[in-house]
């Protein structure tokens, strides 16, 4: 995430293809075969592929693979319940209250009546959409705050990125500079590792805005968020050191100051924690770990080099104070639903688990908090792509260029 020094280019011949990203992971042939059960050469041999009209013959193989995977996972589940669950409390640096707990239907009903349906829990979620054309790229970022007694507010911001901002005294040099900047960016409707302003910064700003709305706009005792409260995009600044500085202040106030929060991610990457969650029975939850080790690895391996070393002292101080206060848990609402992780303050972890469970019971097949889904729906309706695209297209129409700068994909609809 450290900033790269731009190459000095003197002419058109220097506009080369951007280099391969340094974090590209090499996968060996043996690794591929171990993971998929077949050599890469077989996968690449179209002679081993099925004709499109013979797709039905693949169904049997798919059913067998799924059945085998489920049986193996069930065997792991039994061993986890017998051998791993009892050790959760005994682990070194285990958080207070680590272990597995059973929730009752009566407790779920009390949370419904006393917190959720009375508006004492508010959730926030965001959305971002982009319209990318040659003259300008427009990013729209919106967040919505909701509770079960109504919409608590929505906020939106647009960022306009233009490669050409103002004329100068060297038109040739400016033209070459513009060509260089555009060469480093991705194609229309695409992203690339070098185009951090289009992708990382947009996600970072949206992630910050979600947490800012929960802290600064919500009036409910309990705040519910989407993802990891100490999000990667914020601790790395998404490539912007100023975002790191502002995020640390915001997150400190949320975690250390407010404390009554619960965050639930949609697709976490922590498979070890999810494996523990998958071994839970309906209405069980587990308090597993804190974010201290995860943050430590991020700080130690996050490539904070060069100018980024200036933020390391604050990050390490934040890690030591805030990391141990955020616990990671898992819960499961029903036999059909998948397990989900949750993040909470260590002093309110059990209450947070009950809120996540109770709210997720409202969509039992998904086992995911309904309030977050509601916030996502409200935000999508207000700030989604359709209305945004219409306003951008109107702008080009009024500029006298209704089609010139739109790609084939953009005019396909």
KAGIWO-V826413 format. One record per residue. N is the residue number from 1. RES is the residue in three letters. OMEGA is omega in radians with two decimals (* if undefined). Layout:
n=N res=RES omega=OMEGA
n=N res=RES omega=OMEGA
This chain:
n=1 res=UNK omega=3.13
n=2 res=UNK omega=-3.10
n=3 res=UNK omega=3.11
n=4 res=UNK omega=3.07
n=5 res=UNK omega=-3.12
n=6 res=UNK omega=3.08
n=7 res=UNK omega=3.09
n=8 res=UNK omega=-3.12
n=9 res=UNK omega=-3.10
n=10 res=UNK omega=-3.12
n=11 res=UNK omega=-3.08
n=12 res=UNK omega=-3.10
n=13 res=UNK omega=-3.11
n=14 res=UNK omega=-3.12
n=15 res=UNK omega=-3.04
n=16 res=UNK omega=3.09
n=17 res=UNK omega=3.12
n=18 res=UNK omega=-3.10
n=19 res=UNK omega=3.07
n=20 res=UNK omega=-3.13
n=21 res=UNK omega=-3.04
n=22 res=UNK omega=-3.10
n=23 res=UNK omega=3.10
n=24 res=UNK omega=-3.09
n=25 res=UNK omega=3.12
n=26 res=UNK omega=-3.14
n=27 res=UNK omega=3.14
n=28 res=UNK omega=3.14
n=29 res=UNK omega=3.13
n=30 res=UNK omega=3.11
n=31 res=UNK omega=-3.14
n=32 res=UNK omega=-3.11
n=33 res=UNK omega=3.13
n=34 res=UNK omega=-3.09
n=35 res=UNK omega=-3.01
n=36 res=UNK omega=-3.12
n=37 res=UNK omega=3.10
n=38 res=UNK omega=3.12
n=39 res=UNK omega=3.13
n=40 res=UNK omega=3.14
n=41 res=UNK omega=3.10
n=42 res=UNK omega=3.12
n=43 res=UNK omega=-3.09
n=44 res=UNK omega=-3.13
n=45 res=UNK omega=-3.12
n=46 res=UNK omega=3.06
n=47 res=UNK omega=3.11
n=48 res=UNK omega=3.13
n=49 res=UNK omega=3.12
n=50 res=UNK omega=3.00
n=51 res=UNK omega=-3.09
n=52 res=UNK omega=-3.12
n=53 res=UNK omega=-3.13
n=54 res=UNK omega=-3.09
n=55 res=UNK omega=-3.10
n=56 res=UNK omega=-3.09
n=57 res=UNK omega=3.12
n=58 res=UNK omega=-3.06
n=59 res=UNK omega=-3.13
n=60 res=UNK omega=3.11
n=61 res=UNK omega=-3.14
n=62 res=UNK omega=3.13
n=63 res=UNK omega=3.14
n=64 res=UNK omega=-3.14
n=65 res=UNK omega=3.13
n=66 res=UNK omega=-3.13
n=67 res=UNK omega=3.13
n=68 res=UNK omega=3.14
n=69 res=UNK omega=-3.14
n=70 res=UNK omega=3.13
n=71 res=UNK omega=3.14
n=72 res=UNK omega=3.14
n=73 res=UNK omega=3.10
n=74 res=UNK omega=3.09
n=75 res=UNK omega=3.07
n=76 res=UNK omega=-3.10
n=77 res=UNK omega=3.13
n=78 res=UNK omega=-3.13
n=79 res=UNK omega=3.12
n=80 res=UNK omega=3.14
n=81 res=UNK omega=-3.08
n=82 res=UNK omega=-2.96
n=83 res=UNK omega=-3.05
n=84 res=UNK omega=-3.09
n=85 res=UNK omega=-3.13
n=86 res=UNK omega=-3.08
n=87 res=UNK omega=-3.09
n=88 res=UNK omega=-3.14
n=89 res=UNK omega=-3.01
n=90 res=UNK omega=-3.09
n=91 res=UNK omega=3.04
n=92 res=UNK omega=-3.14
n=93 res=UNK omega=3.06
n=94 res=UNK omega=3.14
n=95 res=UNK omega=3.07
n=96 res=UNK omega=3.11
n=97 res=UNK omega=3.14
n=98 res=UNK omega=-3.13
n=99 res=UNK omega=-3.09
n=100 res=UNK omega=-3.07
n=101 res=UNK omega=3.11
n=102 res=UNK omega=3.07
n=103 res=UNK omega=3.13
n=104 res=UNK omega=3.10
n=105 res=UNK omega=3.12
n=106 res=UNK omega=3.11
n=107 res=UNK omega=3.09
n=108 res=UNK omega=3.14
n=109 res=UNK omega=3.12
n=110 res=UNK omega=3.10
n=111 res=UNK omega=3.09
n=112 res=UNK omega=-3.04
n=113 res=UNK omega=-2.98
n=114 res=UNK omega=-3.06
n=115 res=UNK omega=-2.97
n=116 res=UNK omega=-3.02
n=117 res=UNK omega=3.07
n=118 res=UNK omega=3.11
n=119 res=UNK omega=-3.14
n=120 res=UNK omega=3.02
n=121 res=UNK omega=3.07
n=122 res=UNK omega=-3.10
n=123 res=UNK omega=3.11
n=124 res=UNK omega=3.02
n=125 res=UNK omega=-3.08
n=126 res=UNK omega=3.05
n=127 res=UNK omega=3.08
n=128 res=UNK omega=3.11
n=129 res=UNK omega=-3.08
n=130 res=UNK omega=2.97
n=131 res=UNK omega=-2.99
n=132 res=UNK omega=3.03
n=133 res=UNK omega=-3.06
n=134 res=UNK omega=-3.10
n=135 res=UNK omega=-3.03
n=136 res=UNK omega=2.99
n=137 res=UNK omega=-3.09
n=138 res=UNK omega=3.07
n=139 res=UNK omega=3.04
n=140 res=UNK omega=-3.12
n=141 res=UNK omega=-3.14
n=142 res=UNK omega=3.07
n=143 res=UNK omega=3.13
n=144 res=UNK omega=3.13
n=145 res=UNK omega=-3.05
n=146 res=UNK omega=2.95
n=147 res=UNK omega=-3.07
n=148 res=UNK omega=3.04
n=149 res=UNK omega=2.98
n=150 res=UNK omega=3.09
n=151 res=UNK omega=-3.09
n=152 res=UNK omega=3.10
n=153 res=UNK omega=3.10
n=154 res=UNK omega=-3.09
n=155 res=UNK omega=-3.06
n=156 res=UNK omega=3.08
n=157 res=UNK omega=3.08
n=158 res=UNK omega=3.10
n=159 res=UNK omega=-3.09
n=160 res=UNK omega=3.12
n=161 res=UNK omega=3.07
n=162 res=UNK omega=3.08
n=163 res=UNK omega=3.12
n=164 res=UNK omega=-3.11
n=165 res=UNK omega=-3.10
n=166 res=UNK omega=3.12
n=167 res=UNK omega=-3.14
n=168 res=UNK omega=-3.05
n=169 res=UNK omega=-3.08
n=170 res=UNK omega=-3.07
n=171 res=UNK omega=3.13
n=172 res=UNK omega=3.12
n=173 res=UNK omega=3.12
n=174 res=UNK omega=3.13
n=175 res=UNK omega=3.11
n=176 res=UNK omega=3.12
n=177 res=UNK omega=3.11
n=178 res=UNK omega=3.11
n=179 res=UNK omega=3.12
n=180 res=UNK omega=-3.13
n=181 res=UNK omega=-3.12
n=182 res=UNK omega=3.10
n=183 res=UNK omega=-3.12
n=184 res=UNK omega=-3.13
n=185 res=UNK omega=3.14
n=186 res=UNK omega=3.05
n=187 res=UNK omega=3.12
n=188 res=UNK omega=3.08
n=189 res=UNK omega=3.13
n=190 res=UNK omega=3.07
n=191 res=UNK omega=3.07
n=192 res=UNK omega=-3.14
n=193 res=UNK omega=-3.10
n=194 res=UNK omega=-3.08
n=195 res=UNK omega=-3.01
n=196 res=UNK omega=-3.12
n=197 res=UNK omega=-3.09
n=198 res=UNK omega=-2.97
n=199 res=UNK omega=-3.06
n=200 res=UNK omega=-3.09
n=201 res=UNK omega=3.13
n=202 res=UNK omega=3.11
n=203 res=UNK omega=-3.14
n=204 res=UNK omega=3.13
n=205 res=UNK omega=3.12
n=206 res=UNK omega=3.14
n=207 res=UNK omega=3.08
n=208 res=UNK omega=-3.09
n=209 res=UNK omega=3.10
n=210 res=UNK omega=-3.11
n=211 res=UNK omega=3.08
n=212 res=UNK omega=3.11
n=213 res=UNK omega=3.11
n=214 res=UNK omega=-3.07
n=215 res=UNK omega=-2.95
n=216 res=UNK omega=-3.07
n=217 res=UNK omega=-3.11
n=218 res=UNK omega=3.07
n=219 res=UNK omega=-3.12
n=220 res=UNK omega=3.09
n=221 res=UNK omega=-3.09
n=222 res=UNK omega=3.14
n=223 res=UNK omega=-3.14
n=224 res=UNK omega=-3.11
n=225 res=UNK omega=-3.07
n=226 res=UNK omega=3.10
n=227 res=UNK omega=3.10
n=228 res=UNK omega=-3.12
n=229 res=UNK omega=3.09
n=230 res=UNK omega=-2.95
n=231 res=UNK omega=3.09
n=232 res=UNK omega=-3.11
n=233 res=UNK omega=-3.11
n=234 res=UNK omega=-3.14
n=235 res=UNK omega=3.04
n=236 res=UNK omega=-3.13
n=237 res=UNK omega=-3.08
n=238 res=UNK omega=3.13
n=239 res=UNK omega=-3.09
n=240 res=UNK omega=-3.08
n=241 res=UNK omega=3.12
n=242 res=UNK omega=3.10
n=243 res=UNK omega=3.06
n=244 res=UNK omega=-3.08
n=245 res=UNK omega=-3.12
n=246 res=UNK omega=-3.13
n=247 res=UNK omega=-3.13
n=248 res=UNK omega=3.09
n=249 res=UNK omega=-3.12
n=250 res=UNK omega=-3.09
n=251 res=UNK omega=3.08
n=252 res=UNK omega=3.14
n=253 res=UNK omega=-3.14
n=254 res=UNK omega=-3.03
n=255 res=UNK omega=-3.06
n=256 res=UNK omega=-3.09
n=257 res=UNK omega=-3.04
n=258 res=UNK omega=3.01
n=259 res=UNK omega=-3.09
n=260 res=UNK omega=-3.13
n=261 res=UNK omega=2.99
n=262 res=UNK omega=3.11
n=263 res=UNK omega=3.13
n=264 res=UNK omega=3.11
n=265 res=UNK omega=3.11
n=266 res=UNK omega=-3.04
n=267 res=UNK omega=-3.12
n=268 res=UNK omega=-3.13
n=269 res=UNK omega=-3.06
n=270 res=UNK omega=-3.03
n=271 res=UNK omega=3.10
n=272 res=UNK omega=3.11
n=273 res=UNK omega=3.11
n=274 res=UNK omega=3.10
n=275 res=UNK omega=3.06
n=276 res=UNK omega=3.12
n=277 res=UNK omega=-3.12
n=278 res=UNK omega=3.12
n=279 res=UNK omega=3.13
n=280 res=UNK omega=3.02
n=281 res=UNK omega=-3.13
n=282 res=UNK omega=-3.14
n=283 res=UNK omega=2.97
n=284 res=UNK omega=2.99
n=285 res=UNK omega=-3.13
n=286 res=UNK omega=2.96
n=287 res=UNK omega=-2.86
n=288 res=UNK omega=-2.93
n=289 res=UNK omega=2.97
n=290 res=UNK omega=3.12
n=291 res=UNK omega=-3.09
n=292 res=UNK omega=-3.13
n=293 res=UNK omega=3.14
n=294 res=UNK omega=3.11
n=295 res=UNK omega=3.12
n=296 res=UNK omega=3.10
n=297 res=UNK omega=3.14
n=298 res=UNK omega=-3.11
n=299 res=UNK omega=-3.09
n=300 res=UNK omega=-3.05
n=301 res=UNK omega=-3.01
n=302 res=UNK omega=3.07
n=303 res=UNK omega=3.06
n=304 res=UNK omega=-3.09
n=305 res=UNK omega=3.11
n=306 res=UNK omega=-3.12
n=307 res=UNK omega=-3.10
n=308 res=UNK omega=-3.14
n=309 res=UNK omega=3.14
n=310 res=UNK omega=-3.11
n=311 res=UNK omega=-3.06
n=312 res=UNK omega=3.12
n=313 res=UNK omega=3.12
n=314 res=UNK omega=3.12
n=315 res=UNK omega=-3.13
n=316 res=UNK omega=3.07
n=317 res=UNK omega=3.10
n=318 res=UNK omega=3.11
n=319 res=UNK omega=-3.09
n=320 res=UNK omega=-3.10
n=321 res=UNK omega=-2.97
n=322 res=UNK omega=-3.08
n=323 res=UNK omega=-3.12
n=324 res=UNK omega=-3.09
n=325 res=UNK omega=-3.14
n=326 res=UNK omega=3.13
n=327 res=UNK omega=3.10
n=328 res=UNK omega=3.09
n=329 res=UNK omega=3.08
n=330 res=UNK omega=3.10
n=331 res=UNK omega=3.11
n=332 res=UNK omega=-3.03
n=333 res=UNK omega=-3.05
n=334 res=UNK omega=-3.13
n=335 res=UNK omega=-3.09
n=336 res=UNK omega=-3.00
n=337 res=UNK omega=3.03
n=338 res=UNK omega=3.02
n=339 res=UNK omega=3.07
n=340 res=UNK omega=3.03
n=341 res=UNK omega=2.98
n=342 res=UNK omega=3.11
n=343 res=UNK omega=-3.10
n=344 res=UNK omega=3.02
n=345 res=UNK omega=-3.06
n=346 res=UNK omega=-3.13
n=347 res=UNK omega=-3.07
n=348 res=UNK omega=-3.03
n=349 res=UNK omega=-3.11
n=350 res=UNK omega=3.08
n=351 res=UNK omega=3.12
n=352 res=UNK omega=3.12
n=353 res=UNK omega=3.13
n=354 res=UNK omega=3.12
n=355 res=UNK omega=3.13
n=356 res=UNK omega=3.12
n=357 res=UNK omega=-3.07
n=358 res=UNK omega=-3.13
n=359 res=UNK omega=3.13
n=360 res=UNK omega=3.10
n=361 res=UNK omega=-3.13
n=362 res=UNK omega=2.95
n=363 res=UNK omega=-2.93
n=364 res=UNK omega=-3.08
n=365 res=UNK omega=3.13
n=366 res=UNK omega=-3.12
n=367 res=UNK omega=-3.08
n=368 res=UNK omega=-3.04
n=369 res=UNK omega=3.14
n=370 res=UNK omega=-3.11
n=371 res=UNK omega=3.10
n=372 res=UNK omega=3.09
n=373 res=UNK omega=3.12
n=374 res=UNK omega=3.11
n=375 res=UNK omega=3.11
n=376 res=UNK omega=-3.13
n=377 res=UNK omega=3.13
n=378 res=UNK omega=-3.12
n=379 res=UNK omega=3.13
n=380 res=UNK omega=3.13
n=381 res=UNK omega=-3.06
n=382 res=UNK omega=-2.97
n=383 res=UNK omega=-3.13
n=384 res=UNK omega=-2.96
n=385 res=UNK omega=-3.00
n=386 res=UNK omega=-3.13
n=387 res=UNK omega=3.13
n=388 res=UNK omega=3.13
n=389 res=UNK omega=-3.13
n=390 res=UNK omega=-3.13
n=391 res=UNK omega=3.11
n=392 res=UNK omega=3.13
n=393 res=UNK omega=3.09
n=394 res=UNK omega=3.11
n=395 res=UNK omega=3.10
n=396 res=UNK omega=3.10
n=397 res=UNK omega=3.14
n=398 res=UNK omega=3.08
n=399 res=UNK omega=3.10
n=400 res=UNK omega=3.14
n=401 res=UNK omega=-3.05
n=402 res=UNK omega=-3.04
n=403 res=UNK omega=-2.91
n=404 res=UNK omega=-3.01
n=405 res=UNK omega=-3.12
n=406 res=UNK omega=3.12
n=407 res=UNK omega=3.10
n=408 res=UNK omega=-3.12
n=409 res=UNK omega=-3.12
n=410 res=UNK omega=3.14
n=411 res=UNK omega=-3.09
n=412 res=UNK omega=-3.06
n=413 res=UNK omega=*
